[in-house]
Amino acid sequence: MDTTPIDTLDTETFIMNPALPTDLKWGIRFDASGTVTLVLGMRDYGRGLYTSYFASLMAARLGIPLHRVRVYYSAIRPAVLQTPQPSCVQLHESDPGPIPRGVRKVIEEISDRVIEKGRLAFASRAGVNTADVGFDQRSARFFVLNRNQSGSILEMAEIARASPALSPGCVIGFERPRPKNMVGRQAGALSAA
């Protein structure tokens, strides 16, 4: 697990896939308006055909509505930010080829990093161990196992951005006492089911 302080759910990486460009950053960024940007360190291969495919992979993995997703191709000069449109092309069940397959793997890896950062931020906020926190992809919500606390991934991104940096060591393996009733929906409040 990453040991850098958590001050955002944003994730960036360089990749090691011979089929893909390796000199540019790939990542996921959350902005204050609730938009999530998928940063692809490559050109747009396929004239936008794959944009919806890549966006839908991330949206499904994180449970984020597709209308909140933007795809940023950083290897084009000038770089291109696209708003994906729902596509009638079904690429999920077939093999789309080596480049889209490699991009899919990168999207899954960086999405998993975002989920782990969100799990850490949620555990800290709820006052529980990270092992006690689950993530439901369909609803994009973190929740405390066997309890009635939950928070969405977009709420965790907002909380992480607004709060001081959180050190992962202060949560892992340590459970703080938590308030008995988590009511209220003020900024930073978790929702009670």
N, C-alpha and C positions, 0 to 999 in steps of 0.2 A: 504494500500500500504506500502511496505517496506520503511523505512526512513533511511536506511544506505546509505552512499555515493555510487554512481554508478561509479565504476572504471573498471567494466567488465560486460558482460552479463551473465557470468557463474552463475548458480543457484544450490544450494544444499539444501537438506532438509532431515529430519528424518520423517518417515511415521508412521501413526497410523492405520494400517490395520491388523486385526488378521490373515488374510490368508498369509501375507507377513512378512519377517524378518524386525524387527523394530530397530535393534541395529546398522545398517550401513547406511551411507549416500547414498542418491539417488540424481542425478543431471544431469545437462547438462553443458559441458565445450566446449569453443571455443578456438582453438589454432591459432597461427600466420599463419599457412599454409592454413587456411580455412576449416580445418577438424573439425567436431563437434562430440564430444564424449558423448554418453548417458551412464551415470553411473548408473548401477542397483545394489543395495545393496542386491543381492540374488545370488543363484547358477543358472546356465544355466539348466533350466528344459526343457527337450525335445530334447537334443542333437543338438541344433542349429536350430530346427524347428521354435522356437519363436523369434530367433534373428532377422530375416528378418521382422517379424510381428512388433516387438517392434520398430525397426529402421524405418520402413515405417510409423508407427504412428507419431513418432516425425518429420520425414522428411515432411510428409503431413501437420502437424500442423504448422510447421515453414516455409514451402515452400523451404526447402533445398534439393538439389539433393541427392538421396540415396547414390551415390558414394562418397559423402563427410562425410558420417556418419560412426562412429565406435561404437560398443557396448562393454562396460566394465563391466564384472561381478565381483564384488568385494568380494563376499562371498566365492569364491573358493580360496583355497590356493595351489599353487600360483594363483593370480587373472588372469583372462583371458580377453584379448582384441580381439574382433572378428570384421572382416569386413563382413557386411551382404551382401549376394548375393540375387538378385531378386528371389522370390519364386513363384512357380506355385500354392502353397497352398493358398486358399482364406479364411482367418480367419475373415475378416472384417464383413461379413454378417451373420455369425453364432456365437453362443456363445462358445468361446474357453475354458470356464471353469473358476472356481473362481480365480485361481492364475493369468492367463493372463488378466482376466477382472480387477483385482485389479491393476496390473501393468499398464494396459491401462489408468486407472483413474489417477495414479500417473504421468504418462508421460504427460497426458493432463494438469494436474495442474502445473507441472514444466515448460512445454512449454509456458503456459499462463504467468507465471512469467517472463520468458525470453522476451516474447513479450512486457510486460509492462515495463521492464527495457530498452528495445530497443526503445520503444515509448518515454520514458523520455529522453534518450540520444539524439534521433532524434529531439525532441521538443527543447531541449537546443541548439543543433547545428543549427537548423533552426530559432531560436529566436521566437518561438510561444508557446502557451499554449498547454499542453498535450491533452486537449480536442479537439484540432484542428488537431490531428494527427491520421490517420487511418493506418491499416495494411492489405495488400492484401496477403493472404496465397498462392495463386497460383504463384505469382511472387516473394514472400518473400521480399516485399518492403514496407517500411513506406512511407507515403506521407502526405503532408499538404492538408487538405480538402479545396477545392475551390482555390487551387493554383497549380503551376507547379513544386513543389519541391518533390524529392523522394530520398530514399536511401535504400539499401538492408540490411537485417538483418546481413549479414556477414560484410558489411561495418560498421555498427553500432558497432559490436563486435570489429573490428579493431580500430575504433575511440575511443571507451571506454577504450580499453587496452592502447592506446597511449596517451590519454589525462589525465590531472589531475582529481582526483575524483570529481564527480559532486554531489552536494547535492540536493535531490529531492525538498526541500523547495524553491530552487531558480527558479523553473520553474512552479510549480503548481499554478494556479490562477494568473499568472503574464505573461504578454505578452510584450516582448521587441521589439523595432523596428527592422526590418530585412532589410538587403540589398535588393535593388530592383532587382538585377540580380545575380543569383547564377550560374555563369559559371566557368568552370575549373574543372579538375578532379585530382587536387593535393591530397595528403594524407589528409584526413579529409574533403575534399570538397564534398558537396552533389550534386547529378546530377540534372540538370534542364531538364524537359521534353520538 
